[in-house]
């Protein structure tokens, strides 16, 4: 659960496809190694390096929760696995927001400073993931993010030891 590419600065209402086109068209933009794929949602077409789910086939993890709804064909099975893998992305964003309180509230900084804060939080997150084999925050994650009670209890136990 780490960040490979970060492009901060787009407004939240920007279409995902527009942001992705910007990311891949930059000189030092998103590069997809041959034989690798980034998972995208069904709004994208299947292109080199990008893998969307099958359209018109059940997709969301909540739809697969009950045992009677197991996939009945390869398309449904693929979509279930795709949704599960994309859920890791959502969990990573949840972990980032849980780790850095500054990302959980409205920002009153300039856009330039906000972009740098996001970059710094992502880089520090990656550094923590690289240096720690067990992340104390990760077990608190649920499929929907953090459990309010668990998260509040965790925040109350954090020590700030001097280095």
DSSP file (Angstrom, degrees, kcal/mol; ACC not computed):
  #  RESIDUE AA STRUCTURE BP1 BP2  ACC     N-H-->O    O-->H-N    N-H-->O    O-->H-N    TCO  KAPPA ALPHA  PHI   PSI    X-CA   Y-CA   Z-CA
    1    1 A X              0   0    0      0, 0.0     2,-0.3     0, 0.0   128,-0.1   0.000 360.0 360.0 360.0  77.3    0.0    0.0    0.0
    2    2 A X        -     0   0    0    127,-0.1     2,-0.4   128,-0.0   121,-0.1  -0.926 360.0-101.9-138.0 165.9    2.2    2.8   -1.3
    3    3 A X        +     0   0    0    119,-0.3     3,-0.1    -2,-0.3   123,-0.0  -0.739  27.1 178.5 -93.3 132.2    2.0    5.5   -3.8
    4    4 A X  S    S+     0   0    0     -2,-0.4     2,-0.3     1,-0.4    -1,-0.2   0.781  74.6  13.7 -97.9 -37.4    3.7    5.0   -7.2
    5    5 A X        -     0   0    0     25,-0.1     2,-0.4     2,-0.0    -1,-0.4  -0.997  64.2-165.7-144.6 136.1    2.8    8.3   -8.9
    6    6 A X        +     0   0    0     -2,-0.3     2,-0.4    -3,-0.1   113,-0.0  -0.989   9.0 176.8-127.5 127.0    1.3   11.5   -7.4
    7    7 A X        +     0   0    0     -2,-0.4     3,-0.4     3,-0.0     2,-0.3  -0.834  15.4 179.1-128.7  92.8   -0.3   14.3   -9.3
    8    8 A X        +     0   0    0     -2,-0.4     3,-0.1     1,-0.2   107,-0.1  -0.637  48.6  61.8 -92.4 150.6   -1.6   16.9   -7.0
    9    9 A X        +     0   0    0      1,-0.4     2,-0.2    -2,-0.3    -1,-0.2   0.200  62.5 119.2 125.6 -17.2   -3.3   20.1   -8.1
   10   10 A X        -     0   0    0     -3,-0.4    -1,-0.4     1,-0.1     2,-0.1  -0.561  68.1-109.4 -78.9 144.0   -6.4   19.1  -10.0
   11   11 A X    >   -     0   0    0     -2,-0.2     3,-1.9     1,-0.1    -1,-0.1  -0.400  27.8-115.3 -68.3 151.1   -9.8   20.3   -8.6
   12   12 A X  T 3  S+     0   0    0      1,-0.3    -1,-0.1    -2,-0.1    -2,-0.1   0.721 112.5  59.8 -61.7 -22.9  -11.9   17.5   -7.2
   13   13 A X  T 3  S+     0   0    0      2,-0.1    -1,-0.3     3,-0.0     2,-0.1   0.514  77.7 116.3 -85.6  -3.7  -14.6   18.0   -9.9
   14   14 A X  S <  S-     0   0    0     -3,-1.9     2,-0.1     1,-0.1    -4,-0.0  -0.391  76.8-104.7 -66.4 140.2  -12.2   17.2  -12.7
   15   15 A X     >  -     0   0    0      1,-0.1     4,-1.9    -2,-0.1     3,-0.4  -0.405  22.8-127.5 -65.3 138.7  -13.1   14.1  -14.7
   16   16 A X  H  > S+     0   0    0      1,-0.2     4,-2.6     2,-0.2     5,-0.2   0.882 108.7  54.9 -55.4 -41.7  -10.8   11.1  -13.9
   17   17 A X  H  > S+     0   0    0      1,-0.2     4,-2.5     2,-0.2    -1,-0.2   0.868 106.0  51.4 -62.1 -37.4  -10.0   10.6  -17.6
   18   18 A X  H  > S+     0   0    0     -3,-0.4     4,-2.0     2,-0.2    -1,-0.2   0.912 111.3  46.9 -66.3 -42.9   -8.9   14.2  -18.0
   19   19 A X  H  X S+     0   0    0     -4,-1.9     4,-2.4     2,-0.2    -2,-0.2   0.910 112.6  50.3 -65.3 -42.1   -6.5   13.9  -15.0
   20   20 A X  H  X S+     0   0    0     -4,-2.6     4,-2.4     2,-0.2     5,-0.2   0.918 108.4  51.7 -63.5 -43.7   -5.2   10.6  -16.3
   21   21 A X  H  X S+     0   0    0     -4,-2.5     4,-1.4     1,-0.2    -1,-0.2   0.907 111.2  48.8 -59.1 -40.8   -4.5   12.0  -19.8
   22   22 A X  H  X S+     0   0    0     -4,-2.0     4,-0.9     1,-0.2    -1,-0.2   0.918 110.1  51.8 -63.6 -43.3   -2.6   14.9  -18.1
   23   23 A X  H  < S+     0   0    0     -4,-2.4     7,-1.7     1,-0.2     3,-0.4   0.901 114.0  41.3 -62.8 -42.7   -0.6   12.4  -16.0
   24   24 A X  H  < S+     0   0    0     -4,-2.4    -1,-0.2     5,-0.2    -2,-0.2   0.712 111.6  56.4 -80.6 -19.0    0.5   10.3  -18.9
   25   25 A X  H  < S+     0   0    0     -4,-1.4    -1,-0.2    -5,-0.2    -2,-0.2   0.599  83.8 102.0 -89.3 -10.3    1.2   13.2  -21.3
   26   26 A X  S >< S-     0   0    0     -4,-0.9     3,-1.8    -3,-0.4    -3,-0.0  -0.402  81.3-120.1 -73.2 150.4    3.7   15.0  -19.0
   27   27 A X  T 3  S+     0   0    0      1,-0.3    -1,-0.1    -2,-0.1    -3,-0.0   0.904 117.6  26.1 -56.4 -44.0    7.4   14.7  -19.7
   28   28 A X  T 3  S+     0   0    0      3,-0.0    -1,-0.3     2,-0.0     3,-0.1  -0.157 105.5 130.2-108.6  36.7    8.0   13.1  -16.3
   29   29 A X    <   -     0   0    0     -3,-1.8     2,-0.3     1,-0.2    -5,-0.2   0.117  67.0 -42.8 -81.5-166.2    4.5   11.7  -16.1
   30   30 A X        -     0   0    0     -7,-1.7     2,-0.4   -10,-0.2    -1,-0.2  -0.422  57.0-166.8 -64.1 122.3    3.0    8.4  -15.2
   31   31 A X        -     0   0    0     -2,-0.3     2,-0.7    -3,-0.1    -7,-0.0  -0.942   8.9-152.2-114.0 135.2    4.9    5.6  -17.0
   32   32 A X        -     0   0    0     -2,-0.4     3,-0.1    -8,-0.1     4,-0.1  -0.919  19.7-130.1-109.8 111.9    3.5    2.1  -17.2
   33   33 A X    >   -     0   0    0     -2,-0.7     3,-2.2     1,-0.1    16,-0.0  -0.299  38.2 -90.8 -59.9 142.5    6.1   -0.6  -17.4
   34   34 A X  T 3  S+     0   0    0      1,-0.3    -1,-0.1    14,-0.0     3,-0.1  -0.268 114.9  21.9 -54.9 134.0    5.6   -3.1  -20.2
   35   35 A X  T 3  S+     0   0    0      1,-0.3     2,-0.3    -3,-0.1    -1,-0.3   0.423 104.8 104.2  86.1  -1.0    3.5   -6.0  -19.0
   36   36 A X    <   -     0   0    0     -3,-2.2     2,-0.3    -4,-0.1    -1,-0.3  -0.763  51.4-160.1-110.6 159.9    2.0   -4.1  -16.1
   37   37 A X        -     0   0    0     -2,-0.3     2,-0.5    -3,-0.1    13,-0.2  -0.986  13.7-142.9-139.8 146.8   -1.5   -2.6  -15.7
   38   38 A X  E     -a   50   0A   0     11,-2.9    13,-2.6    -2,-0.3     2,-0.3  -0.925  30.2-122.7-104.3 135.6   -3.2    0.0  -13.7
   39   39 A X  E     +a   51   0A   0     -2,-0.5     2,-0.3    11,-0.2    13,-0.2  -0.620  35.5 177.9 -79.0 133.4   -6.8   -0.8  -12.7
   40   40 A X        -     0   0    0     11,-1.6    13,-0.5    -2,-0.3    46,-0.1  -0.842  29.1-101.1-128.0 166.4   -9.3    1.8  -13.8
   41   41 A X    >   -     0   0    0     -2,-0.3     3,-1.9    11,-0.2    -1,-0.1  -0.270  44.9 -90.3 -85.2 178.4  -13.1    1.9  -13.5
   42   42 A X  T 3  S+     0   0    0      1,-0.3    -1,-0.1    10,-0.1    10,-0.1   0.563 115.5  77.4 -69.4  -7.7  -15.6    1.1  -16.2
   43   43 A X  T 3  S+     0   0    0      2,-0.1    -1,-0.3    12,-0.0     2,-0.3   0.627  86.8  74.6 -73.8 -12.5  -15.7    4.7  -17.5
   44   44 A X  S <  S-     0   0    0     -3,-1.9     2,-0.2     1,-0.0    -4,-0.1  -0.687  82.7-122.7 -99.4 152.5  -12.3    4.0  -19.2
   45   45 A X        -     0   0    0     -2,-0.3     2,-0.7     1,-0.1    -2,-0.1  -0.571  38.5 -93.8 -87.4 160.3  -11.8    2.0  -22.3
   46   46 A X        +     0   0    0     -2,-0.2     2,-0.3     5,-0.1     5,-0.1  -0.641  63.5 156.9 -75.8 113.1   -9.4   -0.9  -22.3
   47   47 A X  B >   -B   50   0A   0      3,-0.7     3,-2.4    -2,-0.7     2,-0.2  -0.827  51.2 -60.7-133.6 172.0   -6.1    0.4  -23.5
   48   48 A X  T 3  S+     0   0    0      1,-0.3     3,-0.1    -2,-0.3   -16,-0.1  -0.333 124.1   5.2 -58.3 120.8   -2.4   -0.4  -23.2
   49   49 A X  T 3  S+     0   0    0      1,-0.2   -11,-2.9    -2,-0.2     2,-0.4   0.344 113.9  92.7  89.3  -6.0   -1.5   -0.4  -19.5
   50   50 A X  E <   -aB  38  47A   0     -3,-2.4    -3,-0.7   -13,-0.2     2,-0.5  -0.975  52.1-168.2-126.6 135.9   -5.0    0.2  -18.2
   51   51 A X  E     -a   39   0A   0    -13,-2.6   -11,-1.6    -2,-0.4     2,-0.1  -0.905   5.7-175.3-129.5 103.5   -7.4   -2.5  -17.2
   52   52 A X        -     0   0    0     -2,-0.5   -11,-0.2   -13,-0.2   -10,-0.1  -0.486  31.1-103.5 -88.6 165.6  -11.1   -1.7  -16.6
   53   53 A X        -     0   0    0    -13,-0.5     2,-0.2    -2,-0.1    -1,-0.1  -0.345  49.4 -81.6 -76.5 168.2  -13.8   -4.2  -15.4
   54   54 A X    >   -     0   0    0     21,-0.3     3,-0.8     4,-0.1     2,-0.2  -0.523  50.7-122.0 -67.2 136.5  -16.3   -5.7  -17.7
   55   55 A X  T 3  S+     0   0    0      1,-0.2     3,-0.1    -2,-0.2    -1,-0.1  -0.536  90.5  21.0 -79.9 148.4  -19.2   -3.4  -18.2
   56   56 A X  T 3  S+     0   0    0      1,-0.2     2,-0.4    -2,-0.2    -1,-0.2   0.607  99.9 109.8  73.7  11.5  -22.7   -4.4  -17.4
   57   57 A X  S <  S-     0   0    0     -3,-0.8    -1,-0.2    18,-0.1    -4,-0.0  -0.947  84.1 -87.6-120.6 141.0  -21.5   -7.1  -15.0
   58   58 A X        +     0   0    0     -2,-0.4    -4,-0.1     1,-0.1    21,-0.1  -0.093  56.7 159.8 -46.0 140.1  -21.8   -7.0  -11.2
   59   59 A X        +     0   0    0     -6,-0.1    24,-0.2    23,-0.1    -1,-0.1   0.690  28.4  95.2-133.9 -49.3  -18.8   -5.2   -9.8
   60   60 A X    >   -     0   0    0      1,-0.1     3,-1.6     3,-0.1     4,-0.4  -0.237  67.6-128.9 -67.0 140.0  -19.0   -3.7   -6.3
   61   61 A X  G >  S+     0   0    0      1,-0.3     3,-1.8     2,-0.2     4,-0.5   0.824 105.7  63.9 -56.5 -35.7  -17.6   -5.7   -3.4
   62   62 A X  G >  S+     0   0    0      1,-0.3     3,-0.8     2,-0.2     4,-0.3   0.816  96.4  59.3 -60.2 -28.8  -20.8   -5.3   -1.4
   63   63 A X  G <  S+     0   0    0     -3,-1.6    -1,-0.3     1,-0.2    -2,-0.2   0.667 106.6  47.5 -72.7 -15.9  -22.6   -7.2   -4.1
   64   64 A X  G <  S+     0   0    0     -3,-1.8    -1,-0.2    -4,-0.4    -2,-0.2   0.428  82.2  99.8-102.6  -1.2  -20.4  -10.2   -3.5
   65   65 A X    <   +     0   0    0     -3,-0.8     2,-0.2    -4,-0.5    -1,-0.1   0.855  66.6  72.4 -60.4 -40.9  -20.5  -10.4    0.3
   66   66 A X  S >  S-     0   0    0     -4,-0.3     3,-1.7    -3,-0.1     0, 0.0  -0.543  83.6-128.5 -80.8 143.8  -23.1  -13.1    0.6
   67   67 A X  G >  S+     0   0    0      1,-0.3     3,-0.9    -2,-0.2    -1,-0.1   0.747 104.3  64.2 -61.7 -26.3  -22.0  -16.6   -0.2
   68   68 A X  G 3  S+     0   0    0      1,-0.3    -1,-0.3     2,-0.0    -3,-0.1   0.656  92.4  65.8 -73.7 -13.4  -24.9  -17.3   -2.6
   69   69 A X  G <   +     0   0    0     -3,-1.7    -1,-0.3    -5,-0.2    -2,-0.1   0.024  69.0 146.6 -97.6  28.2  -23.6  -14.5   -4.9
   70   70 A X    <   -     0   0    0     -3,-0.9     7,-0.1     1,-0.1     6,-0.0  -0.303  62.4 -84.9 -64.4 150.6  -20.4  -16.2   -5.9
   71   71 A X        -     0   0    0      1,-0.1    -1,-0.1     5,-0.1     3,-0.1  -0.273  36.3-166.5 -60.5 137.6  -19.3  -15.5   -9.5
   72   72 A X        +     0   0    0     -3,-0.1     2,-0.3     1,-0.0    -1,-0.1   0.480  67.7  21.5-105.0  -5.9  -20.9  -17.8  -12.1
   73   73 A X  S  > S-     0   0    0      1,-0.1     4,-2.4     0, 0.0     5,-0.2  -0.935  87.7 -93.7-152.0 175.0  -18.6  -17.0  -15.1
   74   74 A X  H  > S+     0   0    0     -2,-0.3     4,-2.6     1,-0.2     5,-0.2   0.832 119.9  54.4 -65.8 -32.5  -15.2  -15.7  -15.9
   75   75 A X  H  > S+     0   0    0      2,-0.2     4,-2.4     1,-0.2   -21,-0.3   0.928 111.4  43.9 -67.2 -44.3  -16.4  -12.1  -16.4
   76   76 A X  H  > S+     0   0    0      2,-0.2     4,-2.2     1,-0.2    -2,-0.2   0.899 114.3  50.7 -66.2 -39.6  -18.1  -12.0  -12.9
   77   77 A X  H  X S+     0   0    0     -4,-2.4     4,-2.3     2,-0.2    -2,-0.2   0.929 110.8  48.8 -62.8 -45.3  -15.0  -13.6  -11.4
   78   78 A X  H  X S+     0   0    0     -4,-2.6     4,-2.8     1,-0.2    -2,-0.2   0.933 111.4  49.6 -59.3 -46.9  -12.7  -11.1  -13.1
   79   79 A X  H  X S+     0   0    0     -4,-2.4     4,-2.7     1,-0.2    -1,-0.2   0.877 108.9  52.3 -62.7 -37.4  -14.9   -8.2  -11.9
   80   80 A X  H  X S+     0   0    0     -4,-2.2     4,-2.0     2,-0.2    -1,-0.2   0.937 113.5  43.5 -63.3 -45.3  -14.9   -9.5   -8.3
   81   81 A X  H  X S+     0   0    0     -4,-2.3     4,-2.2     2,-0.2    -2,-0.2   0.879 113.4  52.2 -67.1 -38.0  -11.1   -9.8   -8.3
   82   82 A X  H  X S+     0   0    0     -4,-2.8     4,-2.6     2,-0.2    -2,-0.2   0.930 110.4  47.8 -62.6 -46.9  -10.8   -6.3  -10.0
   83   83 A X  H  X S+     0   0    0     -4,-2.7     4,-1.6     1,-0.2    -2,-0.2   0.891 110.8  51.8 -62.6 -39.7  -13.0   -4.8   -7.3
   84   84 A X  H  X S+     0   0    0     -4,-2.0     4,-0.7    -5,-0.2    -1,-0.2   0.913 111.8  45.7 -63.9 -42.8  -11.0   -6.4   -4.6
   85   85 A X  H >X S+     0   0    0     -4,-2.2     3,-0.9     1,-0.2     4,-0.7   0.893 111.5  51.6 -68.3 -40.0   -7.8   -5.1   -5.9
   86   86 A X  H >X S+     0   0    0     -4,-2.6     4,-1.4     1,-0.2     3,-0.6   0.798  98.5  67.4 -67.1 -26.6   -9.2   -1.6   -6.4
   87   87 A X  H 3X S+     0   0    0     -4,-1.6     4,-2.4     1,-0.2    -1,-0.2   0.820  91.1  62.3 -62.0 -30.1  -10.4   -1.7   -2.8
   88   88 A X  H <X S+     0   0    0     -3,-0.9     4,-2.2    -4,-0.7    -1,-0.2   0.878 100.0  54.3 -61.2 -37.4   -6.7   -1.6   -1.8
   89   89 A X  H <X S+     0   0    0     -4,-0.7     4,-2.0    -3,-0.6    -1,-0.2   0.940 109.3  46.1 -61.6 -48.1   -6.5    1.8   -3.5
   90   90 A X  H  X S+     0   0    0     -4,-1.4     4,-2.2     1,-0.2    -2,-0.2   0.891 111.6  52.2 -62.8 -39.5   -9.4    3.1   -1.4
   91   91 A X  H  X S+     0   0    0     -4,-2.4     4,-2.6     2,-0.2    -1,-0.2   0.866 106.4  54.3 -64.6 -36.0   -7.8    1.6    1.7
   92   92 A X  H  X S+     0   0    0     -4,-2.2     4,-2.3     2,-0.2    -1,-0.2   0.908 108.6  47.8 -66.2 -41.2   -4.5    3.4    1.0
   93   93 A X  H  X S+     0   0    0     -4,-2.0     4,-2.4     2,-0.2    -2,-0.2   0.905 111.8  51.0 -64.0 -39.8   -6.3    6.7    0.7
   94   94 A X  H  X S+     0   0    0     -4,-2.2     4,-2.2     1,-0.2    -2,-0.2   0.904 110.1  49.3 -61.8 -41.4   -8.0    6.0    4.0
   95   95 A X  H  X S+     0   0    0     -4,-2.6     4,-2.3     2,-0.2    -2,-0.2   0.899 109.9  51.5 -64.3 -41.6   -4.7    5.1    5.6
   96   96 A X  H  X S+     0   0    0     -4,-2.3     4,-2.0     1,-0.2    -2,-0.2   0.931 112.4  45.4 -61.3 -46.8   -3.2    8.3    4.3
   97   97 A X  H  < S+     0   0    0     -4,-2.4    -1,-0.2     1,-0.2     6,-0.2   0.854 112.9  51.2 -67.0 -34.3   -6.0   10.4    5.7
   98   98 A X  H  < S+     0   0    0     -4,-2.2    -1,-0.2    -5,-0.2    -2,-0.2   0.882 111.9  47.0 -69.0 -37.1   -5.9    8.5    9.0
   99   99 A X  H  < S+     0   0    0     -4,-2.3     2,-0.6     1,-0.2    -2,-0.2   0.866 115.1  45.0 -73.0 -36.7   -2.2    9.1    9.4
  100  100 A X    ><  -     0   0    0     -4,-2.0     3,-2.0    -5,-0.2     4,-0.3  -0.884  62.3-168.1-119.2 102.0   -2.2   12.8    8.5
  101  101 A X  G >  S+     0   0    0     -2,-0.6     3,-2.0     1,-0.3     4,-0.3   0.782  84.0  71.8 -57.8 -29.6   -4.9   14.9   10.3
  102  102 A X  G >  S+     0   0    0      1,-0.3     3,-0.5     2,-0.2    -1,-0.3   0.753  94.1  55.7 -61.0 -22.6   -4.2   17.8    8.0
  103  103 A X  G <  S+     0   0    0     -3,-2.0    -1,-0.3    -6,-0.2    -2,-0.2   0.536  97.5  64.3 -86.0  -7.0   -5.8   15.8    5.1
  104  104 A X  G <  S+     0   0    0     -3,-2.0     2,-0.3    -4,-0.3    -1,-0.2   0.458  99.9  50.6 -96.8  -1.6   -9.1   15.3    7.0
  105  105 A X  S <  S-     0   0    0     -3,-0.5     2,-0.0    -4,-0.3     0, 0.0  -0.825  96.9 -74.2-132.4 170.3  -10.2   18.9    7.3
  106  106 A X        -     0   0    0     -2,-0.3     2,-0.4     1,-0.1    -2,-0.1  -0.349  48.4-133.2 -62.6 141.9  -10.7   22.0    5.1
  107  107 A X        -     0   0    0      1,-0.1    -1,-0.1    -4,-0.1     7,-0.0  -0.815  21.6-174.3-102.7 139.0   -7.5   23.6    4.1
  108  108 A X        +     0   0    0     -2,-0.4     2,-0.2     2,-0.0    -1,-0.1   0.058  54.8 105.3-116.0  22.4   -7.0   27.3    4.3
  109  109 A X  S    S-     0   0    0      1,-0.2    -2,-0.1     2,-0.1     5,-0.0  -0.562  81.8 -86.7 -97.7 164.2   -3.6   27.3    2.6
  110  110 A X     >  -     0   0    0     -2,-0.2     4,-2.8     1,-0.1     5,-0.2  -0.264  41.3-109.2 -63.7 159.3   -2.8   28.4   -0.9
  111  111 A X  H  > S+     0   0    0      1,-0.2     4,-2.7     2,-0.2     5,-0.2   0.898 120.5  55.0 -57.6 -41.4   -3.2   25.8   -3.7
  112  112 A X  H  > S+     0   0    0      1,-0.2     4,-1.8     2,-0.2    -1,-0.2   0.922 110.7  44.1 -59.2 -45.2    0.6   25.6   -4.0
  113  113 A X  H  > S+     0   0    0      2,-0.2     4,-2.4     1,-0.2    -2,-0.2   0.905 111.9  53.5 -67.8 -41.3    1.0   24.8   -0.3
  114  114 A X  H  X S+     0   0    0     -4,-2.8     4,-2.4     1,-0.2    -2,-0.2   0.918 108.3  50.3 -59.2 -43.7   -1.9   22.3   -0.4
  115  115 A X  H  X S+     0   0    0     -4,-2.7     4,-2.3     1,-0.2    -1,-0.2   0.903 111.4  48.1 -61.1 -41.4   -0.2   20.5   -3.3
  116  116 A X  H  X S+     0   0    0     -4,-1.8     4,-2.7    -5,-0.2    -1,-0.2   0.864 108.9  53.8 -69.0 -35.2    3.1   20.3   -1.4
  117  117 A X  H  X S+     0   0    0     -4,-2.4     4,-2.8     2,-0.2    -2,-0.2   0.933 109.6  48.4 -62.4 -45.6    1.3   19.1    1.7
  118  118 A X  H  X S+     0   0    0     -4,-2.4     4,-2.4     2,-0.2    -2,-0.2   0.934 113.0  47.5 -60.6 -46.6   -0.3   16.2   -0.2
  119  119 A X  H  X S+     0   0    0     -4,-2.3     4,-2.6     1,-0.2    -2,-0.2   0.928 112.8  48.8 -60.2 -45.4    3.1   15.3   -1.8
  120  120 A X  H  X S+     0   0    0     -4,-2.7     4,-2.7     1,-0.2     5,-0.2   0.914 111.2  49.6 -62.5 -43.5    4.8   15.4    1.6
  121  121 A X  H  X S+     0   0    0     -4,-2.8     4,-2.4     2,-0.2    -1,-0.2   0.910 112.6  47.4 -62.8 -42.1    2.2   13.3    3.2
  122  122 A X  H  X S+     0   0    0     -4,-2.4     4,-2.4     2,-0.2  -119,-0.3   0.915 113.5  47.5 -65.6 -42.9    2.4   10.7    0.4
  123  123 A X  H  X S+     0   0    0     -4,-2.6     4,-2.2     2,-0.2    -2,-0.2   0.912 113.7  47.0 -65.9 -42.1    6.2   10.6    0.5
  124  124 A X  H  X S+     0   0    0     -4,-2.7     4,-2.7     2,-0.2    -2,-0.2   0.893 110.3  53.9 -65.7 -38.7    6.2   10.3    4.3
  125  125 A X  H  X S+     0   0    0     -4,-2.4     4,-2.5    -5,-0.2    -2,-0.2   0.946 109.8  47.3 -57.8 -48.7    3.6    7.5    4.0
  126  126 A X  H  X S+     0   0    0     -4,-2.4     4,-2.1     1,-0.2    -2,-0.2   0.894 111.2  51.5 -61.2 -40.0    5.8    5.6    1.6
  127  127 A X  H  X S+     0   0    0     -4,-2.2     4,-2.2     2,-0.2    -1,-0.2   0.928 110.1  48.5 -63.4 -44.7    8.8    6.1    3.8
  128  128 A X  H  X S+     0   0    0     -4,-2.7     4,-2.3     1,-0.2    -2,-0.2   0.928 111.6  50.0 -60.1 -45.5    6.9    4.7    6.8
  129  129 A X  H  < S+     0   0    0     -4,-2.5    -1,-0.2     1,-0.2    -2,-0.2   0.854 112.0  48.8 -62.5 -35.0    5.7    1.7    4.8
  130  130 A X  H  < S+     0   0    0     -4,-2.1    -1,-0.2    -5,-0.2    -2,-0.2   0.877 117.9  39.0 -71.5 -38.0    9.3    1.1    3.7
  131  131 A X  H  < S+     0   0    0     -4,-2.2     2,-0.5    -5,-0.2    -2,-0.2   0.710 110.2  61.2 -89.1 -22.4   10.8    1.3    7.2
  132  132 A X     <  -     0   0    0     -4,-2.3     3,-0.1    -5,-0.2    -1,-0.1  -0.917  55.5-165.5-112.7 127.5    8.1   -0.5    9.2
  133  133 A X  S    S+     0   0    0     -2,-0.5     2,-0.5     1,-0.2    -1,-0.1   0.843  86.5  40.7 -76.0 -32.6    7.1   -4.1    8.6
  134  134 A X  S    S-     0   0    0      4,-0.0     2,-0.6     3,-0.0    -1,-0.2  -0.970  75.0-153.5-119.5 120.9    3.9   -3.7   10.7
  135  135 A X     >  -     0   0    0     -2,-0.5     4,-0.7     1,-0.1     3,-0.3  -0.826   6.3-152.0 -92.3 119.0    1.8   -0.5   10.3
  136  136 A X  T  4 S+     0   0    0     -2,-0.6     4,-0.2     1,-0.2    -1,-0.1   0.697  93.4  50.8 -66.6 -17.2   -0.1    0.2   13.6
  137  137 A X  T >4 S+     0   0    0      1,-0.1     3,-1.8     2,-0.1     4,-0.4   0.826  92.7  73.5 -87.3 -33.5   -2.8    2.0   11.7
  138  138 A X  G >4 S+     0   0    0     -3,-0.3     3,-2.0     1,-0.3    -2,-0.2   0.837  87.5  59.5 -55.3 -41.5   -3.6   -0.5    9.0
  139  139 A X  G 3< S+     0   0    0     -4,-0.7    -1,-0.3     1,-0.3    -2,-0.1   0.735  98.4  62.4 -61.9 -17.9   -5.4   -3.1   11.2
  140  140 A X  G <  S+     0   0    0     -3,-1.8     7,-1.0    -4,-0.2    -1,-0.3   0.620  82.0 105.7 -80.8 -12.0   -8.0   -0.3   12.0
  141  141 A X  E <   -C  146   0B   0     -3,-2.0     5,-0.2    -4,-0.4     2,-0.2  -0.423  49.0-172.7 -70.0 140.9   -9.0   -0.1    8.3
  142  142 A X  E >   -C  145   0B   0      3,-4.8     3,-1.1    -2,-0.1    -2,-0.0  -0.662  45.5 -92.0-116.1 179.3  -12.3   -1.5    7.3
  143  143 A X  T 3  S+     0   0    0      1,-0.3     3,-0.1    -2,-0.2    -2,-0.0   0.817 129.9  43.9 -61.4 -28.7  -13.7   -1.9    3.7
  144  144 A X  T 3  S-     0   0    0      1,-0.2     2,-0.4   -53,-0.0    -1,-0.3   0.404 126.0 -93.8 -97.4   1.8  -15.3    1.5    4.2
  145  145 A X  E <  S-C  142   0B   0     -3,-1.1    -3,-4.8     2,-0.0     2,-0.4  -0.988  79.3  -6.8 126.9-127.6  -12.4    3.3    5.8
  146  146 A X  E     -C  141   0B   0     -2,-0.4     2,-0.4    -5,-0.2    -5,-0.2  -0.869  61.9-119.7-110.9 142.1  -11.9    3.6    9.6
  147  147 A X     >  -     0   0    0     -7,-1.0     4,-2.8    -2,-0.4     5,-0.3  -0.682  25.6-136.3 -73.0 127.4  -14.2    2.6   12.3
  148  148 A X  H  > S+     0   0    0     -2,-0.4     4,-2.5     1,-0.2     5,-0.2   0.895 101.0  46.9 -55.7 -45.1  -15.0    5.8   14.2
  149  149 A X  H  > S+     0   0    0      1,-0.2     4,-2.2     2,-0.2    -1,-0.2   0.946 115.0  44.9 -64.6 -47.8  -14.6    4.1   17.6
  150  150 A X  H  > S+     0   0    0      1,-0.2     4,-2.2     2,-0.2    -2,-0.2   0.907 113.9  49.8 -63.0 -41.7  -11.4    2.3   16.8
  151  151 A X  H  X S+     0   0    0     -4,-2.8     4,-2.5     1,-0.2    -1,-0.2   0.923 110.3  49.5 -65.6 -44.6   -9.9    5.4   15.2
  152  152 A X  H  X S+     0   0    0     -4,-2.5     4,-1.6    -5,-0.3    -1,-0.2   0.902 111.1  50.0 -61.0 -41.8  -10.7    7.7   18.1
  153  153 A X  H  X S+     0   0    0     -4,-2.2     4,-0.5    -5,-0.2    -1,-0.2   0.892 110.3  51.0 -63.4 -39.4   -9.2    5.2   20.5
  154  154 A X  H >X S+     0   0    0     -4,-2.2     3,-1.6     1,-0.2     4,-0.5   0.931 107.0  52.5 -65.2 -44.8   -6.1    5.0   18.5
  155  155 A X  H >< S+     0   0    0     -4,-2.5     3,-0.8     1,-0.3    -1,-0.2   0.849 105.0  57.2 -60.5 -33.2   -5.6    8.7   18.3
  156  156 A X  H 3< S+     0   0    0     -4,-1.6    -1,-0.3     1,-0.2    -2,-0.2   0.656 107.7  48.0 -71.9 -13.9   -5.9    8.9   22.1
  157  157 A X  H << S+     0   0    0     -3,-1.6     2,-0.3    -4,-0.5    -1,-0.2   0.421  78.9 119.4-107.1   1.1   -3.0    6.5   22.5
  158  158 A X    <<  -     0   0    0     -3,-0.8     2,-0.3    -4,-0.5    -3,-0.0  -0.525  48.3-155.7 -73.4 127.2   -0.4    8.0   20.1
  159  159 A X        -     0   0    0     -2,-0.3     2,-0.7     2,-0.0    -2,-0.1  -0.770  10.1-147.3 -97.2 146.1    2.8    9.1   21.8
  160  160 A X        -     0   0    0     -2,-0.3     2,-0.3     2,-0.0    -2,-0.0  -0.752  25.4-176.1-111.8  83.9    5.0   11.8   20.4
  161  161 A X        -     0   0    0     -2,-0.7     2,-0.1     1,-0.1    -2,-0.0  -0.588  28.7-113.2 -80.0 137.2    8.4   10.6   21.5
  162  162 A X              0   0    0     -2,-0.3    -1,-0.1     1,-0.1    -2,-0.0  -0.393 360.0 360.0 -67.4 149.0   11.3   12.9   20.7
  163  163 A X              0   0    0     -2,-0.1    -1,-0.1     0, 0.0    -2,-0.0   0.453 360.0 360.0 -82.9 360.0   13.8   11.5   18.2
